[in-house]
Structures are given as structure tokens and as C-alpha cells.
Amino acid sequence: MTKDLARQNELKPMALCEPCQGIQRNWRKAPGHAELVQRGNRQEDREQGPVTITRYVCDRCGTAWEYENDKTNQKAGWSVVGR
């Protein structure tokens, strides 16, 4: 029974809090919100050079976000990566 409940929870769509719903995804320089807490960053190599990806977690709803700061790609920016 416990495994069934865990599986049902995995299949539920992720519920974002109102501030998280307001974040514009995939657009560089879009703002986050005040309840995002930085959890670290990493460098990744792209064709144009290295980019910084910073991980955040929302204190309100627990959603994990990443912000890609790629100055050569206007469509980089915020993306949801899970819970």
C-alpha cells in the first residue's frame, strides 16, 4: 500500500506556489522571487564558452529551480528541475 501511495504522489503534477508561477521561464534576465534560496552553482561548457548555472529552492513550495546565465543565449534563464 505504501508503494502505491508513493507512486501516486510521483504522478501528481507539481503544484507551484503563486510567486513561482509568476517566474518567466527560458528568458535571460527574468527575475526570480524573494523566497528562492540559492543552493549552489556549477560551470558547464557550451560552444561559445563556459556558462554558470545556479540552483535555487523555493522556501514556500519546495520547487527546485536552475538559472542558466548564458550571455549568448537569450532563451537561457529559469527552468524547473523538480522537488
N, C-alpha and C positions, 0 to 999 in steps of 0.2 A: 504494500500500500504506500509506503514512504517513497519508493522509487517512482510510482505513478504520479504522485503529487509533485515531486521534483521535476519530472518530465513535463507536466502540465505548466509549471512555472517557467520552464525554459521556453516553451512555445508561445507564451503570452507576449503580445507586443510590448516593447519597452515604453513606459509612461514617463515622459519628461515633465519636469515642473514648468511653470509659466515662464520664468526667466530663461530656462534652457530652450524652450520652444521659440523664443524670440531671437536666438542666435542665428545669424545668416551664415549658412554653410558654404564651403567652397568659394569663398571670396576673401582674398587677402586684405588685411587691414580692417575687417569687420570686428566690432567689439565683442567681448565675451560678456560676463556679468559679475557682480560683486561677490557671489558665493562660490566662484570657481577657485579651487585651491591647487596651486602648482605642485606637481609630484615628481618633477624631474624633466630632463631633456636629453636628446641624443642628436648626433650628426649622421646624416645619410648622404651618400654621393648620388648626384644626378649628372646628366650630360653636361650641364652648364656649370657644375661645381657642387660643393657641399651645401646642404641646407640644414637648418635647425628645426627639429620637431620637439615641441614641448607638450608634456602630458598634464592634464588637469582632471580633477574630480569635483563634481558639484556637491557641496555640503548639504544641500536641500534634498535632492532626489537620488544621489549616488551615481549619476551618469558619468562615465569616463569619456573625456574629450582629448583630442590632439589638435594642436595648432601648428601647421606647417608654414614656416616663414621662408618662402622661396621667392625672392625678388624678381625672378624671371618668369614667374607663372602667376598671373592674376587670379587664376582659379584655384590656387592653393588656399589654405586657410583652415577653418574649423571643420572637424569631422568627428562624428560619434564613433567610439571604438568599443562600447559595451558598458557593463556594470561592474 
